[in-house]
Amino acid sequence: MASSAAWLPFLALSLLAFPCAMAKKTYIVQMTDQSVPGTFNTSQDWYSANLQSLASGAADILYVYSEAFHGYAASLEPNQAEALRSSDAVLGVYEDVMYHLHTTRTPSFLKVEDEFGLWPGTGNPAKKTDEPFPEVIIGLLDTGVFPESKSFDDLGFPEVPARWKGKCVKGPDFDPSLCNKKLIGAYFFAKGYFKALGGNMTEVQTPRDHNGHGTHTSSTAAGSPVANASLLGNARGVARGMAPHARVASYKVCWEEGCTSSDILAAMDQAIKDGVDVISLSLGGGDGQYYENTIGIGAFTAMEKGIFVSASAGNEGPQLGTLSNGAPWIMTVGASTLDRNFPAHALLGNKMRFPGESLYGGPGMGNKLVGLVYNKGNESSLCLPGSLDRRVVRGKVVLCDRGIDARVEKGAVVRDAGGVGMILVNTAEEGGEELLADCHLIPTVHLGAKAGIVIREYAKTDRNPTALVITSAQEVNVRPTPVVAAFSSRGPYFQSVQILKPDVIGPGVNILASWPDYVSPTESPIDKRSVQFNIISGTSMSCPHVSGVAALFKAARPTWSTSAIKSALMTTAYAHDNTRKPITDAADGTPTSPWGLGAGHIDPKKALSPGLVYDLTADDYIAFVCSLNYTIKQVQSIVRRTNVTCSTKLSDPGQLNYPSFSILFGPNKKVVRYSREVTNVGDAGSVYRVAVQAPSTVAVRVKPRRLVFGKVGEKQRYTVTFVARNQTDETHGGSITWKNRQHRVRSPVAFLWGSS
């Protein structure tokens, strides 16, 4: 790397090409990570001396950056800025941009910034300030809450509604007075967990969030607006939840080692008693049969009482059959990307450049390539603790395979061995082409499996492999978007394969939301950084987006059933990305199957006026459960009704009046026929015609092909017959769409082949 003395004359010579003075502008200059020369007391003195060498006059330093950014801002003439760009000591020179206050991406991406104009001050001129405040309460079962967060500020909220029966309980580090008119409930449930640990629970039993997950999900669903929110300068904007006027109740059920079903069920029970309108569950895994699934059982009771229940699909993708929380009375949510990413690049000595992602916010590597190390072997290639030889790694970039331990912790292993950067690469089995932006501890770029193959080969065959990790500012309006996250769990849900799951996908990758300032952004004990917002990924993040949107629907459509709300969100979801092509899978870049996509990506504004809905009652769900070949006792345990005899049951679980279809063929079952009933929630006199899309291996017939509704609330039935011509690839689906000039009511269709 060039010293300061070496590059000053070069700058002066460069200015000879620009003899005329030009208007000054503000530029941000990013410097390489090098020590201040001994002749200068501070970095600002050094920067000032460098700028004074510019022949065309003085340049004023406005700010010096030392933490999130290594460099300075200065008022420069364009020719001065150009001269700086040519220096080896400068990573980049960026013209200052005028920004306006705007939201973090998900509210604008989902087009719910105005909350449908339901509350005063949300953009609806017809909404008077003295009108009743629509009351919606979201209960979140998670790791607790950080009550001091600005995301739970209650400014402008009226008094807590009289119908609310909940409270905030005391903990050793949690005073009930920390709750307010926004955060109106806070509990903890640990009795089952305490027992599971044999009484050796060392954690403080408190509603307070000591993990971060619960605070993140709560603020995603219903956080109050917080200006100038960011993670170490990344994703800066106004952070706000999907339903910022909704109230929040926190039910802490998850601890360091997990969440027991007994505690979860106790919390659901409490939430129902308290009077929540929405229950959000960003947890799950290992579902047994319906009668063994306490989450599903608790959710059934909630549904009966008009409470909308949404739950995360799980993070076990991209393998099929990994989904949890798949009961049809639960809104099961998969994860997808936003139109925003955090770019980083790996530059190799052979001039190959690989784009990836990273959230590293510290000093960069500079612009000089250094040695690249890849230790082929189980532990060293994975960069596990103690696996790297400091004599080999010191001062170099290390190539690390994804897997076994946390992605960020691999960087800590590299750092502790003297490495200066990390290239983290997926394998075909671990992540595929999915990229995640983590808050890394050293300059890092995360790359897909295909890039990993090329870089490993380069490191192995080149006599002197070198590399440079370069991180950049965020990008928005990314294309294609959305993309199904590789980690997002897939259907089918084997407890009832005739119900297509997940139901929908929503934003779940690189989501910014509130975070306890006493929990590091990586949740690792080696990370001592303190932040107020964090960016994390998972179906845990997509679930509260849907929970918040459901809260908006509870306010906008208070007479609709939970199944009608679910139907509206499903039948208006979109299956094409912003390039107008089918939504793809981050695992391999190919069009995703219905088992990853469900009905598609939620579109809340369209869902507000779906035209038709597929409605269901508790009795309909009971008839569904009765069709699963359970004993009467098992059925009763699910629906919590001892008088159920299953005298009425569906001929096939797929006959449930669900807004989607899952068709199970077999050697002796090549014809499947299902009926559905739709309710008109659009205009009187509406007429719909059907459009069918299916793979060539399946013939589809719909009768009738035209539906006429004389009045609002009228119901009409139709029947679909699916005939298998040849064995169908489960990755190829289809759709049944009822449409007119105002509406497109789309039901996705998935196909499976069984053994009988």
C-alpha positions in Angstrom: 0.0 0.0 0.0 1.3 3.4 -0.9 2.4 5.7 1.9 1.0 9.3 2.3 4.2 10.7 0.8 3.9 8.6 -2.3 0.5 9.5 -3.2 0.5 13.3 -2.5 2.6 14.2 -5.6 0.4 12.0 -7.7 -2.6 14.0 -6.7 -0.9 17.3 -7.5 0.1 16.1 -10.9 -3.4 14.8 -11.6 -4.8 18.3 -11.1 -2.8 19.7 -14.0 -5.5 18.2 -16.3 -8.1 20.4 -14.6 -6.9 24.0 -14.9 -10.3 25.7 -14.5 -12.0 26.1 -11.1 -15.4 24.4 -10.7 -18.2 24.7 -8.2 -17.6 22.8 -5.1 -19.7 19.9 -3.8 -19.6 17.7 -0.8 -18.0 14.4 -1.2 -17.5 11.5 1.1 -14.0 10.0 0.9 -13.5 6.4 2.1 -9.9 5.8 3.0 -8.0 2.5 3.3 -7.5 1.1 6.7 -4.0 2.3 7.3 -2.4 3.9 10.3 -2.0 7.6 10.6 1.6 8.5 9.7 3.7 9.5 12.8 4.1 13.1 11.6 0.4 13.7 12.2 -1.3 13.7 15.6 -4.8 12.8 14.4 -6.4 11.3 11.3 -8.1 14.7 10.7 -4.6 16.4 10.6 -3.5 13.8 8.0 -6.6 14.2 5.9 -6.3 18.0 6.0 -2.6 17.9 4.9 -3.5 15.6 2.0 -6.3 17.9 0.8 -4.1 21.0 1.1 -1.8 19.4 -1.5 -4.4 19.9 -4.1 -3.2 22.7 -6.3 -6.6 24.3 -6.9 -7.2 25.6 -3.4 -8.2 24.6 0.1 -10.8 22.0 0.8 -12.9 22.0 4.0 -13.3 18.8 6.0 -16.8 18.6 7.4 -16.7 15.4 9.3 -14.2 12.7 10.2 -15.5 9.1 10.4 -13.7 6.6 12.5 -16.2 3.9 13.5 -18.8 2.9 10.9 -16.7 4.4 8.1 -13.0 5.1 7.7 -12.6 8.5 6.1 -14.1 11.9 5.9 -16.6 14.3 4.2 -15.2 17.4 2.5 -16.2 20.2 0.2 -14.3 19.6 -3.0 -14.2 20.7 -6.6 -15.0 17.9 -9.0 -11.4 17.8 -10.2 -10.2 17.4 -6.7 -12.6 14.5 -6.1 -11.4 12.9 -9.3 -7.8 13.2 -8.3 -8.6 11.5 -5.0 -10.2 8.6 -6.8 -6.9 7.9 -8.5 -5.1 7.3 -5.2 -4.2 3.9 -3.9 -5.0 5.2 -0.4 -8.6 6.0 -1.2 -11.2 3.3 -1.5 -13.8 5.5 -3.0 -15.1 9.1 -3.4 -18.9 9.5 -3.3 -20.9 12.6 -4.1 -23.2 13.6 -1.3 -26.8 12.7 -2.0 -29.9 14.5 -0.8 -32.1 12.0 1.1 -35.6 12.5 2.3 -37.2 10.8 5.3 -38.5 7.4 4.3 -39.4 4.1 5.8 -37.3 1.0 6.2 -38.3 -1.2 3.2 -41.0 -3.5 4.3 -44.0 -1.1 4.9 -43.4 0.6 1.5 -42.6 -2.8 -0.2 -45.9 -4.1 1.0 -47.7 -0.8 0.3 -49.1 -0.4 3.8 -47.5 2.9 4.8 -50.9 4.5 5.2 -52.3 1.6 7.2 -55.3 1.6 4.8 -56.2 5.1 6.2 -57.8 3.5 9.2 -56.4 5.8 11.9 -56.4 9.6 12.1 -53.3 11.0 10.5 -52.7 8.1 8.2 -53.5 9.8 4.9 -57.3 9.5 4.7 -58.8 13.0 4.6 -62.2 11.5 5.4 -60.9 10.2 8.7 -61.7 12.7 11.4 -59.5 13.0 14.5 -62.5 12.6 16.8 -63.6 9.2 15.3 -63.2 6.1 17.4 -59.7 4.7 17.4 -59.8 1.2 15.8 -58.6 -1.2 18.5 -56.4 -4.1 17.5 -54.2 -6.1 19.8 -51.4 -8.4 18.7 -50.1 -11.1 21.0 -46.6 -12.4 20.3 -45.3 -15.6 21.7 -41.5 -15.3 21.7 -38.5 -14.4 23.8 -40.0 -11.4 25.5 -39.7 -7.7 25.0 -37.4 -4.8 25.4 -39.9 -2.2 26.8 -37.5 0.8 26.7 -37.3 0.5 22.9 -38.7 3.6 21.0 -40.7 1.1 18.9 -43.0 0.8 21.8 -43.6 4.5 22.4 -47.2 5.2 23.1 -47.4 8.9 22.0 -50.8 9.6 20.6 -52.4 6.4 21.8 -55.7 6.6 23.7 -56.4 4.8 26.9 -56.1 1.0 26.9 -59.5 -0.5 25.8 -61.8 -1.7 28.5 -62.1 -5.1 26.9 -58.4 -5.8 27.5 -58.1 -8.2 30.4 -54.3 -8.6 30.3 -51.5 -7.1 32.4 -47.8 -6.7 32.7 -46.2 -9.0 35.3 -43.2 -8.2 37.5 -39.7 -9.7 37.0 -36.4 -9.1 38.8 -35.4 -6.7 35.9 -38.9 -5.8 34.7 -41.2 -3.4 36.5 -44.8 -3.4 35.2 -44.7 0.4 35.1 -42.5 0.0 32.0 -45.6 -0.9 30.1 -47.8 1.8 28.6 -50.7 2.4 26.2 -48.7 0.7 23.4 -47.2 -2.2 25.2 -50.2 -3.4 27.2 -49.2 -6.9 28.2 -46.0 -8.7 29.2 -45.7 -12.2 30.7 -43.3 -15.0 31.0 -43.9 -18.8 31.0 -41.1 -21.0 32.2 -42.6 -23.8 34.3 -42.3 -26.4 31.6 -38.9 -25.2 30.6 -37.7 -25.3 34.2 -38.8 -28.8 34.5 -37.3 -29.9 31.2 -33.9 -28.6 32.5 -34.3 -30.7 35.7 -34.6 -27.5 37.7 -31.3 -26.3 36.6 -32.5 -23.1 35.0 -30.0 -20.3 35.4 -31.8 -17.6 33.4 -33.7 -14.8 35.0 -37.4 -15.5 34.9 -38.7 -12.2 33.5 -40.8 -10.8 30.7 -37.7 -8.9 29.5 -36.1 -10.0 26.3 -32.5 -11.2 26.8 -32.3 -12.7 23.3 -33.5 -10.0 20.9 -35.8 -12.2 18.8 -39.0 -11.3 20.5 -38.3 -7.6 20.4 -37.5 -7.9 16.7 -40.7 -9.7 15.8 -42.9 -7.5 18.0 -41.6 -4.3 16.4 -41.9 -5.8 13.0 -45.6 -6.5 13.5 -46.6 -3.4 15.3 -43.6 -1.1 16.1 -44.2 2.6 16.4 -42.3 4.8 13.9 -38.7 5.5 14.9 -36.8 8.0 12.8 -33.2 7.5 11.7 -33.1 3.8 12.6 -30.2 1.7 11.2 -27.8 -1.1 12.0 -24.4 0.5 12.1 -25.5 2.9 9.4 -27.1 0.2 7.2 -30.8 0.4 6.1 -31.2 3.9 7.5 -34.7 5.2 7.6 -37.9 5.3 9.6 -38.4 1.9 11.2 -42.0 1.0 11.8 -44.2 -2.1 12.0 -46.9 -3.2 9.7 -49.6 -1.9 12.1 -48.0 0.8 14.2 -51.3 1.8 15.7 -52.0 -1.7 17.0 -51.3 -2.6 20.7 -48.7 -5.2 21.6 -48.8 -7.9 24.2 -45.7 -10.0 24.8 -45.8 -13.6 26.0 -42.3 -14.9 26.7 -42.2 -18.7 26.1 -38.7 -19.2 24.7 -35.5 -19.3 26.6 -31.9 -20.2 25.9 -32.5 -23.8 25.1 -35.9 -23.5 23.4 -39.6 -23.4 24.2 -41.6 -26.2 25.7 -45.1 -27.0 24.4 -46.5 -26.7 27.9 -45.4 -23.1 28.2 -46.5 -22.3 24.7 -50.0 -23.6 25.3 -50.2 -21.8 28.7 -49.3 -18.6 26.9 -51.9 -19.1 24.1 -54.4 -19.8 26.8 -53.5 -16.5 28.5 -53.6 -14.6 25.3 -57.1 -15.8 24.5 -58.2 -14.8 28.0 -56.6 -11.4 27.7 -58.5 -10.6 24.5 -55.9 -10.4 21.7 -57.1 -10.2 18.1 -54.0 -11.7 16.5 -51.6 -14.4 17.8 -48.1 -14.4 16.2 -45.9 -17.5 16.6 -42.4 -17.3 15.2 -41.5 -20.7 16.6 -42.2 -24.4 15.9 -40.6 -27.6 14.6 -41.1 -31.3 14.8 -44.9 -31.4 14.4 -46.5 -34.7 15.2 -50.0 -35.7 14.4 -52.6 -33.0 14.9 -53.7 -34.5 18.3 -50.0 -34.3 19.4 -49.6 -30.7 18.3 -50.3 -28.3 21.2 -49.7 -25.2 19.0 -52.3 -26.5 16.5 -54.7 -27.3 19.3 -54.3 -23.9 20.9 -54.7 -22.2 17.5 -58.0 -24.1 16.9 -59.5 -22.6 20.0 -58.2 -19.1 19.1 -59.7 -19.5 15.6 -63.1 -20.4 17.2 -63.0 -17.2 19.2 -62.2 -15.1 16.1 -58.5 -14.7 16.7 -56.3 -14.8 13.7 -53.3 -17.1 14.2 -50.2 -16.8 12.0 -47.0 -18.9 12.4 -43.6 -19.3 10.7 -43.2 -22.2 8.4 -39.7 -23.0 9.7 -36.1 -22.6 8.5 -35.3 -26.1 7.3 -35.5 -25.5 3.6 -35.0 -26.1 0.8 -35.9 -29.8 1.3 -39.5 -30.8 0.7 -41.6 -31.9 3.7 -39.8 -29.7 6.3 -42.6 -27.4 7.2 -44.2 -27.0 10.6 -47.3 -25.2 11.9 -49.3 -26.5 8.9 -52.8 -26.8 10.4 -55.3 -25.3 8.0 -56.7 -22.9 10.6 -53.2 -21.4 11.0 -51.8 -18.9 8.4 -48.4 -20.6 7.6 -45.8 -18.1 6.4 -42.7 -18.8 4.3 -39.9 -16.3 3.8 -38.8 -14.3 0.8 -36.4 -11.4 -0.1 -37.0 -7.7 -0.2 -36.1 -5.3 -3.0 -33.0 -4.3 -1.0 -29.6 -5.9 -0.4 -26.3 -5.0 1.2 -23.7 -5.7 -1.5 -20.2 -6.9 -1.1 -17.7 -8.3 -3.5 -14.8 -10.7 -3.6 -12.0 -9.7 -6.0 -9.5 -12.4 -6.9 -5.9 -12.0 -8.1 -7.0 -13.4 -11.5 -9.4 -10.3 -11.8 -12.5 -12.4 -11.3 -15.1 -10.5 -9.2 -17.9 -12.2 -7.3 -21.0 -10.3 -6.0 -22.3 -11.2 -2.6 -23.7 -9.7 0.6 -22.5 -8.5 3.9 -23.4 -6.1 6.8 -19.9 -5.4 8.0 -19.7 -1.8 9.1 -16.1 -1.4 10.3 -12.9 -0.4 8.7 -12.3 -2.1 5.3 -9.4 -4.0 3.9 -8.2 -1.2 1.7 -7.7 -1.8 -2.0 -4.7 -4.1 -2.0 -5.1 -7.8 -2.6 -3.6 -10.1 0.0 -3.0 -13.8 0.2 -6.0 -16.1 0.0 -6.1 -19.3 2.2 -8.3 -22.3 1.9 -7.6 -25.2 4.1 -9.3 -28.3 2.7 -10.4 -30.4 5.5 -13.5 -30.9 7.7 -12.7 -28.4 10.4 -10.4 -26.0 8.7 -12.5 -25.6 5.6 -15.4 -24.8 7.9 -13.3 -22.4 9.9 -14.3 -24.1 13.2 -12.7 -22.8 16.5 -9.0 -23.9 16.7 -8.8 -25.2 13.2 -6.8 -22.4 11.6 -3.0 -22.1 11.7 -2.1 -18.6 12.6 1.2 -18.9 10.8 -0.6 -19.6 7.5 -3.6 -17.2 8.0 -2.0 -14.1 9.4 -2.6 -11.1 7.2 -4.7 -13.0 4.7 -8.2 -13.6 3.5 -9.6 -17.0 4.4 -12.1 -18.9 2.4 -14.6 -20.6 4.7 -17.4 -23.1 3.9 -20.8 -22.5 5.4 -22.0 -25.1 7.9 -21.8 -26.5 11.5 -21.3 -23.2 13.4 -22.7 -19.7 13.1 -21.7 -17.7 10.0 -20.5 -14.7 12.1 -18.5 -16.9 14.4 -16.4 -18.2 11.5 -15.3 -14.6 11.0 -14.2 -14.5 14.7 -12.2 -17.6 14.2 -10.5 -16.0 11.2 -9.9 -12.8 13.1 -8.4 -14.6 16.1 -6.0 -16.5 13.8 -4.8 -13.2 12.4 -6.9 -13.2 9.2 -8.0 -9.8 7.8 -11.0 -10.9 5.8 -13.3 -13.8 5.1 -15.0 -15.1 2.0 -17.9 -17.2 3.2 -19.2 -19.6 0.6 -22.2 -21.9 0.5 -22.2 -25.5 -0.5 -24.9 -27.2 -2.6 -26.2 -28.8 0.6 -25.8 -25.8 2.8 -27.5 -22.7 1.4 -27.2 -23.2 -2.4 -27.3 -19.7 -4.0 -28.9 -18.0 -1.0 -27.1 -15.0 0.3 -27.6 -13.5 3.8 -26.3 -10.2 5.1 -24.9 -10.8 8.6 -23.4 -8.2 10.9 -19.8 -9.6 10.6 -16.9 -8.8 12.8 -14.3 -8.5 10.0 -14.6 -7.6 6.3 -16.6 -10.5 4.9 -18.6 -11.3 1.7 -21.1 -14.1 1.6 -21.2 -16.0 -1.8 -23.3 -18.8 -3.3 -22.3 -22.4 -3.9 -21.4 -21.8 -7.6 -19.0 -19.0 -6.8 -17.5 -21.2 -4.0 -16.6 -23.9 -6.5 -14.7 -21.5 -8.7 -12.9 -19.8 -5.8 -11.8 -23.1 -4.2 -10.4 -24.2 -7.6 -8.5 -20.9 -7.9 -7.1 -21.2 -4.3 -6.0 -24.7 -5.1 -4.4 -24.3 -8.5 -2.9 -20.7 -8.4 0.7 -20.5 -7.2 0.0 -17.3 -5.3 -3.8 -16.9 -4.8 -4.8 -13.4 -3.6 -8.1 -11.8 -2.8 -9.8 -8.6 -1.6 -13.1 -8.2 0.2 -15.0 -5.0 -0.7 -18.2 -3.9 1.1 -20.6 -1.2 -0.2 -23.7 0.8 0.7 -27.1 -0.7 0.4 -28.9 -1.1 -2.9 -32.7 -0.8 -3.4 -35.1 -1.7 -6.2 -33.2 -4.9 -6.6 -34.3 -7.2 -9.4 -35.5 -9.9 -9.3 -37.6 -9.6 -6.2 -39.1 -11.3 -4.3 -37.2 -14.6 -4.3 -38.1 -17.5 -2.0 -35.4 -17.9 0.7 -33.5 -21.2 0.5 -33.9 -21.7 4.3 -37.7 -21.3 4.1 -39.3 -24.6 5.0 -41.3 -26.4 2.3 -44.4 -28.4 2.1 -46.0 -30.8 1.8 -47.3 -31.0 5.4 -47.4 -34.7 5.8 -50.0 -34.7 8.5 -52.4 -33.5 5.8 -50.8 -33.5 2.3 -54.2 -32.5 0.7 -53.8 -29.0 2.1 -51.2 -26.9 0.3 -48.7 -25.3 2.7 -47.2 -22.8 3.2 -50.1 -20.5 2.6 -48.1 -17.4 1.5 -44.6 -15.9 1.6 -43.6 -12.6 3.0 -40.5 -10.5 3.7 -38.1 -12.6 5.8 -34.6 -11.8 4.6 -32.4 -9.0 6.0 -35.2 -7.4 8.0 -34.5 -4.3 10.2 -36.3 -4.1 13.5 -35.9 -3.1 17.1 -33.3 -4.8 19.3 -32.3 -4.7 23.0 -29.2 -2.5 23.4 -27.7 -5.0 25.8 -27.7 -7.9 23.3 -25.1 -7.8 20.6 -26.3 -7.9 17.0 -24.9 -11.4 16.5 -26.0 -12.6 19.9 -22.5 -14.0 20.4 -20.6 -13.4 23.6 -17.5 -12.5 21.6 -19.4 -9.6 20.1 -19.4 -6.5 22.3 -21.2 -4.2 20.0 -24.4 -2.4 21.2 -27.2 -1.6 18.7 -30.8 -0.4 19.0 -31.9 -2.1 15.7 -30.7 -5.3 14.1 -31.0 -7.0 10.7 -31.8 -10.7 10.8 -33.4 -13.3 8.6 -35.8 -16.2 9.0 -39.4 -17.2 8.6 -39.6 -15.7 12.2 -39.3 -12.4 10.4 -41.9 -13.1 7.7 -44.5 -14.3 10.2 -44.9 -11.0 12.1 -45.3 -9.1 8.7 -48.4 -11.2 8.1 -49.5 -10.8 11.7 -49.3 -7.1 11.4 -51.2 -7.1 8.1 -53.8 -9.3 9.6 -54.2 -6.7 12.4 -54.9 -4.1 9.7 -57.6 -6.4 8.3 -59.1 -6.8 11.7 -59.6 -3.1 11.8 -60.6 -2.6 8.2 -62.9 -5.7 8.0 -64.1 -6.3 11.6 -67.0 -8.6 10.5 -64.8 -10.9 8.4 -63.9 -14.3 9.8 -60.3 -15.3 10.2 -60.7 -17.7 7.2 -62.0 -14.9 5.1 -59.0 -12.7 5.9 -56.7 -15.6 5.1 -58.5 -16.3 1.9 -58.2 -12.6 0.8 -54.4 -12.6 1.5 -54.0 -15.9 -0.4 -56.1 -15.3 -3.5 -54.6 -11.9 -4.2 -51.0 -12.9 -3.6 -48.7 -12.7 -6.6 -46.6 -15.4 -8.1 -44.4 -13.3 -10.4 -41.4 -11.1 -9.4 -40.7 -7.5 -10.4 -39.3 -8.7 -13.7 -42.7 -10.3 -14.5 -41.2 -13.8 -14.4 -42.2 -16.6 -12.0 -40.8 -16.2 -8.5 -37.6 -18.1 -8.2 -35.9 -20.1 -5.5 -32.8 -18.8 -3.9 -31.4 -22.3 -3.5 -30.8 -22.8 -7.2 -32.3 -19.9 -9.1 -35.0 -21.9 -10.8 -38.8 -21.1 -10.6 -40.0 -22.2 -7.2 -42.6 -24.9 -6.6 -46.0 -24.3 -4.9 -44.5 -26.2 -1.9 -42.1 -23.2 -1.3 -44.4 -20.4 -2.7 -47.8 -21.3 -1.4 -50.3 -18.9 -3.0 -47.5 -16.4 -3.5 -46.3 -13.2 -2.0 -48.8 -11.2 0.0 -50.2 -8.0 -1.5 -52.2 -6.3 1.3 -53.7 -3.5 -0.8 -55.2 -5.9 -3.3 -56.3 -8.3 -0.5 -58.4 -5.5 1.0 -60.8 -6.0 -2.0 -60.5 -9.6 -3.0 -63.9 -9.9 -4.8 -64.5 -13.5 -3.6 -63.5 -15.4 -0.4 -63.3 -19.0 0.6 -65.0 -19.0 4.0 -64.8 -21.6 6.7 -66.4 -22.2 10.1 -65.2 -24.3 13.1 -67.6 -27.0 12.0 -65.9 -27.1 8.6 -62.6 -27.7 10.2 -64.0 -30.4 12.5 -65.3 -32.2 9.4 -61.8 -31.9 8.0 -60.2 -33.4 11.2 -62.7 -36.2 11.1 -61.6 -37.1 7.6 -58.0 -37.8 8.8 -58.8 -41.3 10.1 -58.2 -40.4 13.7 -60.1 -42.0 16.6 -63.0 -40.0 18.0 -60.9 -39.3 21.2 -58.1 -38.0 19.1 -60.5 -35.7 17.2 -62.0 -34.4 20.4 -58.5 -33.6 21.7 -57.8 -31.5 18.7 -61.1 -29.5 18.6 -61.6 -29.6 22.4 -65.2 -30.7 22.0 -66.3 -33.9 23.8 -69.6 -34.0 21.9 -68.0 -34.5 18.5 -68.9 -37.9 17.0 -67.7 -37.3 13.4 -71.2 -38.0 12.1 -70.4 -35.4 9.5 -67.0 -35.6 7.8 -65.4 -34.8 4.5 -65.0 -37.6 2.0 -61.4 -36.5 1.5 -59.3 -33.9 3.5 -58.9 -32.0 0.2 -62.6 -31.3 0.1 -62.0 -28.6 2.8 -63.1 -25.3 1.3 -59.6 -24.0 1.3 -58.3 -21.2 -1.1 -55.7 -23.6 -2.6 -55.5 -27.2 -4.0 -53.1 -30.0 -3.3 -53.7 -32.9 -5.6 -52.4 -36.4 -4.6 -52.3 -38.8 -7.5 -51.2 -42.4 -7.4 -51.0 -45.6 -9.5 -54.6 -46.3 -8.7 -55.8 -42.8 -8.3 -55.5 -40.8 -11.5 -58.7 -38.7 -11.1 -59.2 -36.3 -8.3 -62.4 -34.2 -8.0 -62.9 -31.4 -5.4 -65.6 -28.8 -4.9 -65.3 -25.3 -3.5 -67.7 -22.6 -2.4 -66.9 -18.9 -2.8 -68.7 -15.9 -1.2 -69.1 -12.6 -3.0 -67.6 -9.7 -1.0 -67.4 -7.5 -4.1 -70.2 -5.8 -5.9 -73.7 -7.0 -6.5 -74.2 -8.4 -10.0 -70.6 -9.5 -10.3 -69.8 -12.1 -13.0 -66.6 -14.2 -12.9 -65.1 -16.5 -15.6 -62.5 -19.2 -14.8 -59.0 -19.4 -16.2 -57.0 -22.6 -15.7 -53.2 -23.1 -15.8 -51.7 -26.6 -15.4 -48.8 -28.6 -16.6 -49.3 -30.7 -19.8 -49.3 -33.9 -17.7 -52.6 -33.0 -16.0 -56.0 -32.2 -17.6 -58.2 -29.9 -15.6 -62.0 -29.3 -16.0 -64.0 -26.7 -14.1 -67.8 -26.7 -13.8 -69.4 -24.3 -14.1 -66.9 -22.0 -16.0 -68.9 -18.9 -15.1 -70.2 -17.7 -11.7 -72.9 -15.0 -11.4 -73.6 -13.3 -8.1 -76.8 -11.3 -7.8 -76.0 -9.8 -4.4 -73.2 -9.2 -1.9 -72.8 -12.2 0.4 -74.2 -14.7 -2.1 -72.4 -18.0 -2.3 -71.7 -20.2 -5.4 -70.1 -23.6 -5.8 -67.9 -25.0 -8.4 -66.2 -28.4 -9.0 -62.7 -29.1 -10.4 -61.7 -32.4 -11.9 -58.0 -33.2 -12.2 -56.9 -36.1 -14.5 -53.3 -37.3 -14.5 -52.1 -38.1 -18.0 -48.5 -38.9 -16.9 -46.6 -38.8 -13.6 -46.3 -35.2 -12.5 -43.2 -33.5 -11.3 -44.1 -32.1 -7.9 -42.2 -28.9 -8.7 -44.7 -27.9 -11.4 -48.0 -26.5 -10.2 -50.9 -24.7 -11.7 -53.8 -22.4 -10.7 -57.6 -21.9 -10.9 -58.4 -18.2 -11.3 -61.8 -16.6 -11.2 -61.6 -13.2 -12.8 -63.5 -10.2 -14.1 -62.5 -6.6 -14.8 -62.0 -5.7 -11.2 -60.7 -8.9 -9.6 -58.4 -11.9 -10.1 -59.2 -14.6 -7.5 -56.3 -17.1 -7.8 -56.0 -20.4 -6.1 -52.7 -22.2 -6.6 -52.6 -26.0 -7.4 -49.9 -28.4 -6.3 -49.5 -32.0 -7.5 -48.0 -35.0 -5.7 -47.7 -38.7 -6.6 -48.2 -41.2 -3.9 -47.5 -44.9 -3.8 -51.1 -46.0 -3.7 
